[in-house]
Amino acid sequence: MIQFGEFIFDAKQARLLTLNGQSDVTLEPKLFELLALFIAKPNEILTRDDLLNHLWAGSLVTDNAINKLIGNLRKALGDNAKSPRYIQTVPKRGYRFVCDVSLYQPTQNQNVLSNSTLPSVIASHTDRRLFVSASVVLFVVIIVILWSTIWPKNEASLRAAMPLTRVPGIEQSHYMHANNRQLFFIKQNDDRSQSQLWFKDTESLLTQRVKLDTSISEIISVIDTNTADNAKIIYLDKTQSQCGVYQANVSIAPNTSAFSKQTEQLFDCSDKRIKDLDYHHQHNVIYYTAQPRNFWPNQIYSFDIKTKTHQILPQPEPKGWGHHHIDISPNGEKLLIMSTDNDHKTQLLALNLTTHKTEVGIKFNRPAYEAIWHHDSSKLYYFSDANSQQIVQSDFNGNNIERVVDSNEALSYRIKRLPNNNLLFATSVNAVNLRWLGGVKESALYNSTVADFAPALLHFNNHYLFASKRSGRMQIYRVNPDSQMVEPVSNFNANYSINSMAISTDDQQLALGVNNQVYYLPLDLLNGETLTSLSHSFLLHESEHPFIAMDWHSDGQLGLTRVKNGIPELQLLDLSKEGKSKRAERWTYSLHDSENPHLNYLIEHNSNLIYRVDTNLALHETQLTSTEFALPTEFYHAKIDNGIVYFVTTEESGEYLNIRPLDNTQPVNKLRLHQFKSFDVSKGKILLSDMASREGDIYRTL
């Protein structure tokens, strides 16, 4: 064990303790490695390259990663950059560990763990010179062990990566020209600005914006025209009111204004909700997945560019979310299908485009959103896990997994193949925060670079809950705005995916939507010991179909909107009868009014008319009263508070929260959202989760 300043560093046990040996200092693995590196090289300057090579060898690391890591280690040690006791910044050179480092020698009065004492063979030496010599030898041995522990292990498949874009904002939907020189991408300065098409010449480093005749949402393909000054691009333009797939010739001549010409709409897709598209170069066909009638499940279609005809592809019957992402193999023979059923687990399928026979591959134990064929059209590339930020390769059945990319930042979707078994990919750092809307004075932003969402307001005090991955796994947090205290009330070991939370009108019960399951637990449970798991005893209901909304119908019933065969329908879950449900065929959504608990509202299928019902009475058609208020066709995430309806719509210029009294006495008030996630409202106070900022860059492996 090694002592420095007020701390004891235990390399064997991978622990950092205070000097009295009584308490641990929590350090995430990367911080522990950084501290070990400093201890191994005291009073020496470690350059940024040294830190990169020793801590992230073969991994993708952005410029800000080292700054964050150094700052977090200083915070853990209680250090100050302006007057450092441990870590000194050496301007333009690197960092130096300025604290003395020595073997830890506990005094007789110190109560330390038994494995923290020096070996008895050394303690028994009476000759001071022998003791010092042995101590030095032991110290060297510890440093050698420590150095071998933190020195990265090389993997044949792990590749270095270089950034291709390094500018503010986010660059995404990347596609490399067949000449492996021009990189096309969509750039957005922030979520409020319009997406723009750009290209970069990776040899001359010339970067230009391409002026299109339309807006652009996603690049589908870039086609080589066999001319040095032009390329053909196929792209998607999708807004709330329109959807179209286009192709255009783009001028890419150096030192000239880049613009599009001969823009042609290939097909209109406004009758479907497009999920994913891929272009088959050999057949001149676009394959795409979409939701018919804007609801699950997704199905696979093809569009022949020459004949201008659509077809539904022969495919396994889609269930749950359906077939949502696809990729055409490099040899053009197979279509990789990502299909997610009601169990929220993604199955990979390979559809032979000639015989239409299907081969079954990996089934993930989670929803997965990105997988593509390997360059050999046999193996796969995919994200290993939502938390690990790795791209791996494996056989189609999931065997022989090898890491390819290891990133310290979140990886964005769209892995693309490059020549020589290299890859093109992007990062995306999204700060999803909580903020108050509607003139509420509380303006605290609980800043998180991961995601803070699903806020749930209590009705009898100003406390609230929210879900977040700020600690790695999804946890539930409670906030007291008066004291600005944010405390975790769960410590889940399992990686739960919490989609929604709803608190009953009496503040006694909490309903949790986790994938296609509904859990129900007393709020008092969160006031005691930290919740470590969602046991089966908390499980209220498991839906056979995906559900898209959850709200209390009364204190004894929960309204759940599920999607069956593409049609939303309301189920009422009876808490007193262990979650047994009954269908309410006429209705699609149930909304409670937290300010008037005896009143509940139902939204009628097709018409979207809102009806009021007294929850003290049985649900009978004769006791319903129409509010004569109809929600727009494309509304989502509706809530009612004190006779005012709140709902979200997407319009040409973005997303908006609409606020309007049910009696239509006032015009609609619209508040702008920024990549909306969720919200809750109580006593007119609106707590919103949406995007605060986005950053991201495009990389290629080497």
Secondary structure in CASP SS format (residue, H / E / C, confidence):
PFRMAT SS
TARGET T0000
AUTHOR 0000-0000-0000
METHOD secondary structure of the structure
MODEL  1
M C 1.00
I E 1.00
Q E 1.00
F E 1.00
G C 1.00
E C 1.00
F E 1.00
I E 1.00
F E 1.00
D E 1.00
A C 1.00
K C 1.00
Q C 1.00
A C 1.00
R E 1.00
L E 1.00
L E 1.00
T E 1.00
L C 1.00
N C 1.00
G C 1.00
Q C 1.00
S C 1.00
D E 1.00
V C 1.00
T C 1.00
L C 1.00
E C 1.00
P H 1.00
K H 1.00
L H 1.00
F H 1.00
E H 1.00
L H 1.00
L H 1.00
A H 1.00
L H 1.00
F H 1.00
I H 1.00
A H 1.00
K C 1.00
P C 1.00
N C 1.00
E C 1.00
I E 1.00
L E 1.00
T C 1.00
R H 1.00
D H 1.00
D H 1.00
L H 1.00
L H 1.00
N H 1.00
H H 1.00
L H 1.00
W C 1.00
A C 1.00
G C 1.00
S C 1.00
L E 1.00
V C 1.00
T C 1.00
D H 1.00
N H 1.00
A H 1.00
I H 1.00
N H 1.00
K H 1.00
L H 1.00
I H 1.00
G H 1.00
N H 1.00
L H 1.00
R H 1.00
K H 1.00
A H 1.00
L H 1.00
G C 1.00
D C 1.00
N C 1.00
A C 1.00
K C 1.00
S C 1.00
P C 1.00
R C 1.00
Y C 1.00
I E 1.00
Q E 1.00
T E 1.00
V E 1.00
P C 1.00
K C 1.00
R C 1.00
G E 1.00
Y E 1.00
R E 1.00
F E 1.00
V C 1.00
C C 1.00
D C 1.00
V E 1.00
S E 1.00
L E 1.00
Y C 1.00
Q C 1.00
P C 1.00
T C 1.00
Q C 1.00
N C 1.00
Q C 1.00
N C 1.00
V C 1.00
L C 1.00
S H 1.00
N H 1.00
S H 1.00
T C 1.00
L C 1.00
P C 1.00
S H 1.00
V H 1.00
I H 1.00
A H 1.00
S C 1.00
H C 1.00
T C 1.00
D C 1.00
R H 1.00
R H 1.00
L H 1.00
F H 1.00
V H 1.00
S H 1.00
A H 1.00
S H 1.00
V H 1.00
V H 1.00
L H 1.00
F H 1.00
V H 1.00
V H 1.00
I H 1.00
I H 1.00
V H 1.00
I H 1.00
L H 1.00
W H 1.00
S H 1.00
T H 1.00
I H 1.00
W C 1.00
P C 1.00
K C 1.00
N C 1.00
E C 1.00
A C 1.00
S C 1.00
L C 1.00
R C 1.00
A C 1.00
A E 1.00
M E 1.00
P E 1.00
L C 1.00
T C 1.00
R C 1.00
V C 1.00
P C 1.00
G C 1.00
I E 1.00
E E 1.00
Q E 1.00
S E 1.00
H E 1.00
Y E 1.00
M E 1.00
H C 1.00
A C 1.00
N C 1.00
N C 1.00
R C 1.00
Q E 1.00
L E 1.00
F E 1.00
F E 1.00
I E 1.00
K E 1.00
Q E 1.00
N C 1.00
D C 1.00
D C 1.00
R C 1.00
S C 1.00
Q C 1.00
S C 1.00
Q E 1.00
L E 1.00
W E 1.00
F E 1.00
K E 1.00
D E 1.00
T C 1.00
E C 1.00
S C 1.00
L C 1.00
L C 1.00
T E 1.00
Q E 1.00
R E 1.00
V E 1.00
K E 1.00
L C 1.00
D C 1.00
T C 1.00
S C 1.00
I C 1.00
S C 1.00
E E 1.00
I E 1.00
I E 1.00
S E 1.00
V E 1.00
I E 1.00
D E 1.00
T C 1.00
N C 1.00
T C 1.00
A C 1.00
D C 1.00
N E 1.00
A E 1.00
K E 1.00
I E 1.00
I E 1.00
Y E 1.00
L E 1.00
D E 1.00
K E 1.00
T C 1.00
Q C 1.00
S C 1.00
Q C 1.00
C E 1.00
G E 1.00
V E 1.00
Y E 1.00
Q E 1.00
A E 1.00
N E 1.00
V E 1.00
S E 1.00
I C 1.00
A C 1.00
P C 1.00
N C 1.00
T C 1.00
S C 1.00
A C 1.00
F E 1.00
S E 1.00
K E 1.00
Q E 1.00
T E 1.00
E E 1.00
Q E 1.00
L E 1.00
F E 1.00
D E 1.00
C C 1.00
S C 1.00
D C 1.00
K E 1.00
R E 1.00
I E 1.00
K E 1.00
D E 1.00
L E 1.00
D E 1.00
Y E 1.00
H E 1.00
H C 1.00
Q C 1.00
H C 1.00
N C 1.00
V E 1.00
I E 1.00
Y E 1.00
Y E 1.00
T E 1.00
A E 1.00
Q E 1.00
P E 1.00
R C 1.00
N C 1.00
F C 1.00
W C 1.00
P C 1.00
N E 1.00
Q E 1.00
I E 1.00
Y E 1.00
S E 1.00
F E 1.00
D E 1.00
I C 1.00
K C 1.00
T C 1.00
K C 1.00
T E 1.00
H E 1.00
Q E 1.00
I E 1.00
L C 1.00
P C 1.00
Q C 1.00
P C 1.00
E C 1.00
P C 1.00
K C 1.00
G C 1.00
W C 1.00
G E 1.00
H E 1.00
H E 1.00
H E 1.00
I E 1.00
D E 1.00
I E 1.00
S C 1.00
P C 1.00
N C 1.00
G C 1.00
E C 1.00
K E 1.00
L E 1.00
L E 1.00
I E 1.00
M E 1.00
S E 1.00
T E 1.00
D C 1.00
N C 1.00
D C 1.00
H C 1.00
K C 1.00
T E 1.00
Q E 1.00
L E 1.00
L E 1.00
A E 1.00
L E 1.00
N E 1.00
L C 1.00
T C 1.00
T C 1.00
H C 1.00
K C 1.00
T E 1.00
E E 1.00
V E 1.00
G E 1.00
I E 1.00
K E 1.00
F C 1.00
N C 1.00
R C 1.00
P C 1.00
A C 1.00
Y C 1.00
E C 1.00
A E 1.00
I E 1.00
W E 1.00
H C 1.00
H C 1.00
D C 1.00
S C 1.00
S C 1.00
K C 1.00
L E 1.00
Y E 1.00
Y E 1.00
F E 1.00
S C 1.00
D C 1.00
A C 1.00
N C 1.00
S C 1.00
Q C 1.00
Q E 1.00
I E 1.00
V E 1.00
Q E 1.00
S E 1.00
D C 1.00
F C 1.00
N C 1.00
G C 1.00
N C 1.00
N C 1.00
I C 1.00
E E 1.00
R E 1.00
V E 1.00
V E 1.00
D E 1.00
S E 1.00
N C 1.00
E C 1.00
A C 1.00
L E 1.00
S C 1.00
Y C 1.00
R C 1.00
I C 1.00
K E 1.00
R E 1.00
L E 1.00
P C 1.00
N C 1.00
N C 1.00
N E 1.00
L E 1.00
L E 1.00
F E 1.00
A E 1.00
T E 1.00
S C 1.00
V E 1.00
N E 1.00
A E 1.00
V E 1.00
N E 1.00
L E 1.00
R E 1.00
W E 1.00
L E 1.00
G C 1.00
G C 1.00
V C 1.00
K C 1.00
E C 1.00
S C 1.00
A C 1.00
L C 1.00
Y C 1.00
N C 1.00
S C 1.00
T C 1.00
V C 1.00
A C 1.00
D E 1.00
F E 1.00
A E 1.00
P E 1.00
A E 1.00
L E 1.00
L C 1.00
H C 1.00
F C 1.00
N C 1.00
N C 1.00
H C 1.00
Y E 1.00
L E 1.00
F E 1.00
A E 1.00
S E 1.00
K C 1.00
R C 1.00
S C 1.00
G C 1.00
R C 1.00
M C 1.00
Q E 1.00
I E 1.00
Y E 1.00
R E 1.00
V E 1.00
N E 1.00
P C 1.00
D C 1.00
S C 1.00
Q C 1.00
M E 1.00
V E 1.00
E E 1.00
P E 1.00
V C 1.00
S E 1.00
N C 1.00
F C 1.00
N C 1.00
A C 1.00
N C 1.00
Y C 1.00
S C 1.00
I E 1.00
N E 1.00
S E 1.00
M E 1.00
A E 1.00
I E 1.00
S C 1.00
T C 1.00
D C 1.00
D C 1.00
Q C 1.00
Q E 1.00
L E 1.00
A E 1.00
L E 1.00
G E 1.00
V E 1.00
N C 1.00
N C 1.00
Q E 1.00
V E 1.00
Y E 1.00
Y E 1.00
L E 1.00
P E 1.00
L H 1.00
D H 1.00
L H 1.00
L H 1.00
N H 1.00
G C 1.00
E C 1.00
T C 1.00
L E 1.00
T C 1.00
S C 1.00
L C 1.00
S C 1.00
H H 1.00
S H 1.00
F H 1.00
L E 1.00
L E 1.00
H E 1.00
E E 1.00
S C 1.00
E C 1.00
H C 1.00
P C 1.00
F E 1.00
I E 1.00
A E 1.00
M E 1.00
D E 1.00
W E 1.00
H E 1.00
S E 1.00
D C 1.00
G C 1.00
Q E 1.00
L E 1.00
G E 1.00
L E 1.00
T E 1.00
R E 1.00
V E 1.00
K E 1.00
N C 1.00
G C 1.00
I E 1.00
P E 1.00
E E 1.00
L E 1.00
Q E 1.00
L E 1.00
L E 1.00
D E 1.00
L H 1.00
S H 1.00
K H 1.00
E C 1.00
G C 1.00
K E 1.00
S E 1.00
K E 1.00
R E 1.00
A E 1.00
E C 1.00
R C 1.00
W E 1.00
T E 1.00
Y E 1.00
S E 1.00
L E 1.00
H E 1.00
D E 1.00
S C 1.00
E C 1.00
N C 1.00
P C 1.00
H C 1.00
L E 1.00
N E 1.00
Y E 1.00
L E 1.00
I E 1.00
E E 1.00
H C 1.00
N C 1.00
S C 1.00
N C 1.00
L E 1.00
I E 1.00
Y E 1.00
R E 1.00
V E 1.00
D E 1.00
T C 1.00
N C 1.00
L C 1.00
A C 1.00
L C 1.00
H C 1.00
E H 1.00
T H 1.00
Q H 1.00
L C 1.00
T E 1.00
S E 1.00
T E 1.00
E E 1.00
F E 1.00
A E 1.00
L C 1.00
P C 1.00
T C 1.00
E C 1.00
F C 1.00
Y E 1.00
H E 1.00
A E 1.00
K E 1.00
I E 1.00
D E 1.00
N C 1.00
G C 1.00
I E 1.00
V E 1.00
Y E 1.00
F E 1.00
V E 1.00
T E 1.00
T E 1.00
E E 1.00
E C 1.00
S C 1.00
G E 1.00
E E 1.00
Y E 1.00
L E 1.00
N E 1.00
I E 1.00
R E 1.00
P E 1.00
L C 1.00
D C 1.00
N C 1.00
T C 1.00
Q C 1.00
P C 1.00
V C 1.00
N E 1.00
K E 1.00
L E 1.00
R E 1.00
L E 1.00
H C 1.00
Q C 1.00
F C 1.00
K C 1.00
S E 1.00
F E 1.00
D E 1.00
V E 1.00
S E 1.00
K C 1.00
G C 1.00
K E 1.00
I E 1.00
L E 1.00
L E 1.00
S E 1.00
D E 1.00
M E 1.00
A E 1.00
S E 1.00
R E 1.00
E E 1.00
G E 1.00
D C 1.00
I E 1.00
Y E 1.00
R E 1.00
T E 1.00
L C 1.00
END
